[in-house]
Amino acid sequence: MLARKIFVIFVLFLVTLIGCNESVTTFNSSGQNNVFSIPAWDYSDNHYFIDTLYKRSFLIIMNDSTGLIPQFVLDNKIRTGLPSFQVWVQCDNTHPNKKTAVAWIYLPERPINGYDTSFKRIDAIPDTCFYGFFRELIPSEYYINPLAGFIGLKINVPENYCVAVTYETYGGKKYGKGKYDVAGNEMMILKTIKCSNQTPDATPRAWELKMKNVYRLPYYQISNTNFKLDVFLQNNNYSYQSNIPGHKLTLSQMLLIDRYTGGIKIWNPDGLFDWIEGRTIIPETGDIIFPTLYPFGDDLGKFASDSILLFREIYSRRKSVVSISIQSNYYHIRGYVDTLK
């Protein structure tokens, strides 16, 4: 273990030496306002897949260069304009618009005759179901990508609160039993996207629904004017380099947030973040979306030959653990923005 730590330090030391021959660019924000620096482990806690099958849809949509959408994605596209799409968040019993519901992490398609009584259990079983009070979120409190199948919460939800949905796909499948499907105080049946204390060890199934490839900037309503964003490796002198040892591609290119020039979706990196609204960035909320599921882990490994520099722990361990790991200061998302407000 000691030898491994020494090797890591040595590799990072080489960044400066090797970088001189690898067209390395250091980060300079001199004179800029609204500067940000986000460590790779500090991804957003506000983004969730509706179901694990949407990971496939996400990769297809976020990496499409043809505009031709496969039938799988079209069939599973979520109908957001119908009353069947609802987003609910846990609340206490004092909320005036509360409704009771049981929310399931793995909720099957609703049968023609409805869910049987087993789905109305009022247990609170970690990584399975939760029973309690919920209030409905209004559209200004979240956004949804119906093709890629994920939700971005615009509000901060307590870590120990559950978030759940009901929805229908363009393929005709319905999930959940929402407020329009029940009478009076009848219990709703919801599909969980966020459970209480969503962690890889306590709730491994729910953990798979939490996105770990979206980063929320500390600014919102941002503008493409005077915008700069890159990924950097921090060396042992606490300076930032855009390349890792022995590689000419920048980290932003390896992580596929700089692969195009302008709006033409062919590989032609220009040294600038690929600003594609709704795909790489949500300007309203300042969300940066990486087009892979594990950007600093195995996805980086497709370009980087040094496996010791892959930060796989981000995706398999709690933030509280990875934030104090040896690799916690390896990678940073840094830049500056202008805002519209």
Buried (B, 14 or more C-beta within 10 A) or exposed (E): EEEEEEEBEEBBBBBBEBBEEBEBBEBEBEEEEBBBBBBBBBBBBBBBBBBEEBBBBBBBBBEBEEEEBEEEBEEBBBBBEEEBBBBBBBBEEEEEEBBBBBBBBEBEBBEEEEBEEEBBEEEEEBBBBBBBBBBBBEEEEBBBBBBBBBBBBBEEBEEEBBBBBBBBBBEEEBBBBBBEBBEEEBBBBBBBBBBBEBBBEBBEBBBBBBBBBBBBBEBBEBEEEEBBBBBBBBBBEEBBBBBBBBBEBBBBBBBBBBBBBEEEBEEEBEEBBBBBEEBBBBBBBBBBBBBBBBBBBBBBBEBBEBEEBBBBBBBBBBBEBBBEBEBBBBBBBBBBBBBEE
